[in-house]
Amino acid sequence: MKAFSRFLLIVLIGAMFLGACKVNIPTPPPATPEQTEEPAATEPAANDVPTEIVPMPTVDTRLFDEDNKMICTIYTGLFPALTSEQEAMLAVFPKVGESDWVTGPADAEFTIIEYSDFQCPACLGFYEEAEKLLEMHPDDVRLVFRHFPLVSLHPNATLAAQASEAAGEQGKFWEMYHELFSKQKDWSGLTTEEFTTWLTTAAEGLELDVAAFTKALTSEAIVKKIQDEIDNGTSKIGLNSTPTVLLNGRPWSYSWDVTTLSMVMKVMKSEKNLYTECPPWIIDQDKNYTATIKTEKGDIKIQLYPKQAPLTVNSFVFLAREGFYDGVTFHRVMHDFVAQTGDPSGTGMSGAGYEFRDEVSPELTYDEPGMVGMANAGPNTNGSQFFITYEANDNVKNLTGTYTIFGKVLEGMDVLKALTERNPQTDPNAPAGDKIISISIDEQ
């Protein structure tokens, strides 16, 4: 049960080039709450003598430090600041400039740079998804198109690129762009002569000056421009596949379907407000704490466990009092399993900006409904996401020992059962999740 998905760490240049016009989509399997088996321990062979002993890092077992900050680790989100080495690697990709073909607002939060080939079937697939994304998020997305026709695979690709540039000289690059991609199957198998005729007809349909278009189609300037882009992509960048996609300047080797990219956009927006330091220590373990989660469907009252899970309760109380959870949805609700919330992006891939260690108590188990636990992305990666169990079936019981328990429902199981069923990992079109209006904390 992952709090935010590690699979979305950006893979830099080397992972991008996976085969010409053949997209590799290593989408991860859905996160499941079941425990995974640890690999079996193996005894070292007799000749496995270490040449250097590296000390293992010591886990800080304190609750808070000398500055009264709870012990946690800050993480930097989906698109962390680049290292100097990464910046040097990515410098081969030119910044967006006047020579680029760009659609979408200049101040868009999400810039997609695509190195593409009009005859490439995978590029057609990307085109279709990008069009959906631009339609859904017209104010947030900017698309930058760059030519990289794969001449050895696609004999008409270079002429298609030249046609778009010829149309561009008359202010209709994007019109020809749509014409070429939307009708790719019509012209992809034509001979050069047949394709030239097809392009002339297309130019007429776009109401271009056909004579000027025909002259520009094979003009020295346009032929040179396309060849320069091929040479730059091949020799300077090292491209060998299309589409090669960059999101906000970084290569993206994961799925680029509209659902995934929309989720990434939501995460990026929510992570503008990540905490950059650990919360203060604000609870007293000897006091009694209850939380009332006010939702669109009613209230859920929870008894918190500050003695068994002090870090977790401190973080939860801090975030609740900060209003962090206000407006956050129950993004994953499975009535035979759990209701999960705590991600401002509503995707299940983000959090508050910090992580803290597990607090698994042997006296607390998931053997009854209404247990409140922390979602995580692996050992000691607790953050803001939490879940409440519906049942005590085997799947739920298997959470014991892996996921911190920090509370139990006192009132409101009927409200929990009324929450909208949804699992965006298996159903991207799931109905909207029910919102948390506020969480109030009672301290006695």
N, C-alpha and C positions, 0 to 999 in steps of 0.2 A: 504494500500500500504506500505508494510513493508520494511524498510531499511536493516534490518538484523533480522533473525528469532529468537525470544526468545525461540522457542521450542527446539533449539539445546543446551540449557544449559544442562550440564551433570547431569544425574540422578544417584545418588550413589547407593551403594549396595542394599539397601532395595527395590528399584524399579525394580531390575533385575530379581528377582526370581518369575516369573509370572505363572509357571506351567510347569511340566516336559515335555520336548520335544514338547513344544507348544509355538510358538513364538508370542508375542504380538507386533504389529507394529502400535504404535500410531502416524502415520504420520499425520501432521497437514493439514488442508484444505488449498487450495491455497489462498494466500493473495489477497484480493480484495479491490478496492479503495472505495467501497461504505461505507457510514457511518453506523456504527452499533448503535443500539439503546442503550441508557444508561438504566440501571436498574431503575425501578421506585423508587422514594424516599419513605421511609416508616417512619411513626411517631413512636418514641419509646414508648413501653408499659409503663404503670405507674410504674411497679415494676423494670424497667430497670434503676436502679440507679448506675452510675459508681462509683467504689470504688477508682479509681485513675484517675486523669485528666492528660493525656499525651499531651503536647503541640505539635501542628502540625509544621512541618518544614517550615520555611519561604523561599519563592523563592527569590533568589538573582536577583533583577531586573536591576542591573547595566549592562552596556555593557562591561566594562573591569575593572580589579582590579588595586590595587596600583602598581603592577609590569607591567602594560600595557598589561596584558594578557586578551583576551576576556573571558567572563564568560562561562565556559563549564564544563562538567563532563567527566572524563576519564573512559573508559571501557576497560576490559582486554581481550576481544576476546573469541573465541570458547572454548579454553582450558586455563582458567586463572590459576594462581598459586594456588596450593592447600593450604587450611588452615591446621593448625596442627591437627585439629580434623579429617579432611578428610584424611590426610596422615596416621593417626593412623587407620582409618577404612580400608583403602586400603592396609595396611601392611599385611593383611591376604593373599594377592595374592603374591606368590613368584616372585622375579625378574627373568628375563630370564637368564638361566644358562646352563651349559654344559650338564645337564641331559635332557634338552628340545629338542624336534624335531623342527628344524627351517629351513625355506626356505626363500630366499630373502637376500639381502645385510645387513650386520651388521650395516651399517650406514644409513639405510633407515629412512626417515623422519616419516614414518607411520608404527607403529608396531601393529599388530593385535594378541592378545592372545585369543585362542578359547578353551574352555572346551567342549569336544565333545563326541559323541557316534556314532559309525559307523552304528548302526541300526536305529538311530533316523531319521525320515523323514525330520524334520526341519533342522537337521544337514546336510542332503543331499542338501537341498536348499541353506544353507549357503556355502557349499562346491562349488556349481556351481557358485555362485556369487563371491566367493573369487578367483576362478580360472580365471574368467573374469578380476577381478581387478589386479591380478598378471600379466596377459598377457598384460593389457593396461598400467600398470605402473611398469615394471620390476625393475626399479632402485629406486623406491620410497616406495615399500611395503615389509615388512617382516612379514611372518605368523609363529606364534608359536602354535603348536598343543599340547594340553594336554588331557589326557584321563579322561573321567568321564562317564563310561557306566552305564546306568540306568537299573540295573539288574531286578528290579521288573516289568519293562515295556518291556524290550527287552532281551529275553533269550539268544540270540546269541551275544549280544554286548560285553560281557567280553571276549569270545573266539576270537572275531574279533580283539579286542584290543591286546590280546596276540599274534595273528598272525602278526600284524603290528610290534610288538616288535621283534618277531622271525625273520621276514624279515630284520628288522633293524640291527640285529646282523651280517647280511651278506651285510650290506650297502645298503639295498633296502627298507627302511621304506616307503619312499614317493611313490615308485612303488606299494607297497601293499596298501598304503593309497588310491591311485587312483583306484586300482582294487576293493577295498571294497566299496568305495562310488559310483563309476560309475556303479557297478553291484549289488547295494544293493537289488533291487527287486528280483534278481535271488536267493539270499541266505537267505533273511530275514525270510522266512516262513519255512525253513528247520529244521529238528530235529538236535540235537547236532551231532549225528553220520553222518547224511547226510552233515552237514556243515563242519565237519572235512574232509570228502572226498573232498568236494568242495575246501577247502583251500589247500589241497594237490595238486589238479589239478592246482589251481591258482599259487602255488609255482613253479610247473613245467613250467608253461607258462612264469613266470618271470625269468626263468633260475636260480633258487635257487638250492642249494644243498638240495634236498628234505629230505634226511635222517637227516641232521643237523637241518633243519627247523622243522621237525616233533618232534624231540627230544626237541628242544627249546620251541615249542608251549605250552607244559604243564610243562615246567621245573619249579622247585621251585623258582628260581630267578625271572623269568618273571611273574609267578602267584603272587608272593609277590609284585612286582613292581606295577602291576595293582591294587591290593587290597590296597596298600598304597596310591595310587592316589585317589581311591574311598573314603578311610577313610579321607584323607586330605581334599578332596572337601566337604565331608559331615560334618565332625566334626569341622574342623578348619575354613573353608571358609563359610560353610552354603549353599552350592549349592543344588538345587533341580530341576534344569531344564537344558536342553541343546537345542541349543548351548548357552552358556554364553560367551559373547564377550566383550573384553576390547580393547579400542582404546588408544594407547599410555598410557597404565596403568590405564585407567578409564573405568568403566563399561558403556556399550552402550546399551540402551534399545529401541532405535529407529530403523527404517528400516535399514537393512544392505544390501540392493540391491546395485549393482555395481554403479548405477547412484547416489544414495545418498552418498555412500562412496567416490566416485570420487569428488563430490561437497565438501564434508568435507575436503578432501585433498587439494583442491584448496583454500579453506578458510584458512586452516592452513598455507599454503605457503604464501598467501598474508598478513596474519596477523603477519608475522615476522617483518613487517615494520610499525606497528601501531605507531601513535604518542603517546607519553607518557606524554605530557603536552599540555595545551591549546595554540592555536595560539596567536601570538602577535596581538595587535590592529593596523591595517595598513591602514584603509580607513578614508576618510574625508566625512562625510555625506553631506556636502555642495557641493561636487564635483559630476560630472557626470561620470558614469561608464558604459562602454559597453564591452561585451565579444564576441569574435569570436571563435566559436567552429569549428575547422578544422577537418573534418571527411573524411573517405574513399570515401564518396559519394559527398563531397562538403562542403561548409561553411555555418554555421548558425550564424547569428549575433543577439545578445540579448541585450536589454536595461535592466540594473540592477536597483533595487529600494533600494538604501542605506538608504533613510529616513524611509520607511515603514518596511524594514526588515534589519536593520543594522548588527545584528549578522550573519544572513545568508549570506549577501553580503560579509562581512568581511571574513568569513570562505571560501566562494567560491573563492574570489580573492586570498586569501592566498594559497589555494590548487592549483589553476590554475597556479600561479606564481612559485610554488614549483615543477611543473611538475607532480603532483599527478595523474591527469587525463590522462596523455599521455599514449596511448596504451590500455586504458580502453574501454570496449565494451558497446554498447547499449544492455544490456542483456534481456530486456523485451520491445518488440515493438508490439503494438496492434493498428492497423491503425484506428480503430473506438474509440480509447481511448487515450493512451499516449505512448511515447517513454521514457524509463527509463534507467538511466546509473549512473555511479559514484561508482561502486563496483569493486575494483581491482581484486577480485576473479572471477568476471563474473557470480556469482551464485545468486546475490541478497541477500546474507546472511552476508555481511561484510561491512566494511566502513573504516574510517580513524583512529579510535581509540578514538574519543571523540564525545560527544553529547551536544546539546544546546537546549534552550527552543524554543517553538513555537512563531512565530510573525505573528499572524493572524490579518490582517488589514481590517476593515469593508469596506474600499473604493476599495478593490481589490477582484475580483471574477473570477471564472472560466467560465464566461458567453461568452467567445469568444475563438477561437482557438489560439494556440501559447503562452499560458500562461505557465510560468516556475515555478514549485513548488518543495517543498522539500518532499521526501519520508520519512516515519518514521515508527517506530514500536510501536506507541502509543504516548500519549501526551509527549511533551518535549524530544523527542529522535531523533531530527534532526542530521544528520551527513554529509556524503559526497554524498549520493545518491540524485539525483534530476530527475525530469521528465518534459516533454513538452507535452502539450495537442494537440491532432489532431483536435477535434471537440468541440462543445458546446452542446452535447446531455445531457440527464438527468443524466447519470452516471458520466459524467465529471462535471456537475454543482453541483452534490452532494459533490464534493471535497471541495467546498467553506466552510470556517469556521473550517476546520479540518487540512488542509495542507497549510503551509506557501507559499505564492506567493512572489517571489523575483525578477521576471523579466518577460519580454515579447519579443517574437521573432520580430525583425525588418525586417530581410531578411533571406530567406532560408527555407521557409515552403515547397518548392518543394524538397529540400534536405531531409528534415524530412520525407516527404512522400515516398522518395526513400529508406529509411532504411529497412533492411530485417525484415520481420514479424517473431516474435519468442516469445514464452512464455514457458520457460523451466519448469515452474511449472505444465503445462498440457502436454507438449511435451518434454520429456528429450532428444529426438533426433533432436531437432530443429536445423536448420542450424546455423553456427557461427554468432555471432553478429558483426555488423559493428564497427570498432574501431574509437575512438577519436585519432587523430594524435597529436593535441595540443590545448590548449585554451589560447588565448592571451587577455590581459585586456588593454583597452584604458581608461586612466584617464584624465579628463579635468576639 
